[in-house]
Amino acid sequence: MCWPHLPVPIPQSQEAGVKYFLLGAFATGFVVYGTALVFGATGTTSLSGIFYAVSNGASILLLTIGAALILVGFGFKVAAVPFHMWTPDVYEGAPTAVTAFMSSGAKIAGFAALLRVFSTAFPALSTDISDILWVFAALTMVVGNLTAISQTNIKRMLAYSSIAHAGYILMAFVPYGNQEVGSVSVAAGLFYLVTYVLTNFGTWAVVITLEKAEGKGLEINDYAGLAKKYPALAAAMTVFMLSFIGFPPTLGMVGKFYLFRAAIAGGYNGLAIIGVVTSLISAYYYLRVVVTMYMREGDPTIEREPWLGVTTAVTAIATVVLSFVPQFLFLLASTAIIR
């Protein structure tokens, strides 16, 4: 598969690489030190072994500190506030195809590790960690959405969008230790993670299609006139923007329904309200892209790469069609949970 590779300015790309390397190494240090503390408290690094060690009277204080440090490292990987500062600069500075992979693949890996480690090894610490997760989720949703409003570069806007959606996924994870709703909440988080990645991948395919040499064509204003000249591409981008908002009939609407239901079932009504309000706020900057495509005059040019067209079409169709049969995906998310 040959993705068009249009380089960004070299100094900007180098700055992004250095930032990600240094901050990534720093975050990894937190994970390593946290793992060492967990091993000191339990005598094992096996997830199931940690769970049984806690049940048999392991040092809760040492274990809690270790789990908190691991949470910091994972917070960096998923771009949760306040560990998000690298995201907009790295997303903008990296080649767009690489950014697409980072915002999708890295997000899946980070959340898969976070959900697996904490739901399997640390359910007994949920009382101590849930309040921290609540704050992380609320801050991430608020900061991500409010900051995205002022962005004029599509890559930076999607970077803050990625931060905001990390907050939505964290919202479902807050009640993970509640035996009555824990499995459902983790399944809701996994379901929304798949929803986000599917929509996000299609969005970045459109961005790559419109990008030009030396990072040109990445301003939201560059999308003016897209609906008139390339109506199918504009329609696909509209589907993705509506899915990010959570507007029917898209998979994003179903995903947010599961998220809010899990938060409410866990007793976190305030967090669900924050999620609803920030979703309404996000409509401003997502619909701005749609308005620019349909309501403003312009003469955009695109990169005619077959694989980009296929990716855009498949993800757009799947985003709509799967919203009518979401039970299959939710069942897969539920059965993926291993305790």
C-alpha positions, 0 to 999 in steps of 0.5 A: 500500500502506498500512502502519499508521503508529503513532508512537513518542514524539517525543523518542525518535524525534528522538534516533534520527534525530540519532544516525543522522545524525551517526554516518552522516556520520562513517562516510561520511567514512571511506569518502570518505577511503579512496576518496581514498587508493585513488585516490592509489594506483591513479589510478582509482576504477573497480573493475576499474581498481583490480584491474589497478592492483594487478596492475601494482605500485600502492602496496600500503600506501596501498591497504591503508589506503584499503581499511581505511577503506572497510571501516570505513564499510561496517561502520557500514552493515551494523551490524558490531561495533564500529560497531554502537552506533547500531543498537538506539537507532535501531531502537527510536526510528524508526517500526516501518515505517521500522525494517523498511525499514532492517533489510532494505533498508539491510542489502542495500545495505550488504552488496551494496556491501561484497561487490562492492567487496572481491571485485572491487577488492581480492582481492589484499589478502585476506591483509591484510584477512581477519584483520580480517574474522575479528575483525569477524565473530567479535565481531559474532556474539558481541556481537549474540547475547549482548546480545540475551539481556537485551532485553525490547523486541522492536525492540531484540531484533531490532536485536541480532539484526540485528547478529548476522546481520551477523556470520554474513554476514561469516563467509562473506566472510572467505575472499573472496580465496581463489581456490579457495573465494572465489566460493562463499563470496561466493555463500554470503553473498549467499544468506544475505543473501536468507534473512535479509531474507526472514525479517526482513521477515516478522518486522517485519510481525508486529511492526507488526501487534501495535504500538499507539499511542505505541509500546505493544505492543512488549514481548515480554510483549505477545505472551502468548496470541497463539497462542490468539487468533491461531494463524496469526499465531503460527505465522508468527512461530514460523517466522521465529524458527526460521529465525533460529536455523537450525532445519529445515525453514526457509531459515535452516537452509540458509543457515547450512549454506552459511555454515559450509561456506564458512568451513570450506572456507576454512580458518576452522574456529574461526570456524565453531565460533563461528558454531555456538555463537552460533547455539545461544545465539540459540535462547534469546531467539528461543524465548523469543518462541515460549514467550511466545506459546504458554505464557503467558496474554494478550489481545493485539490486532492491526492488521487490515491486509490487506497485513500479512497477505499479507506475513506469509503469503507470507514465512512460506510462502516461508521453509519452501517454499524450504528444500526447493529452495534450489539455485535461489537459490544458483545466482542468488547464484553467477551474481550475482558479477561479477569 
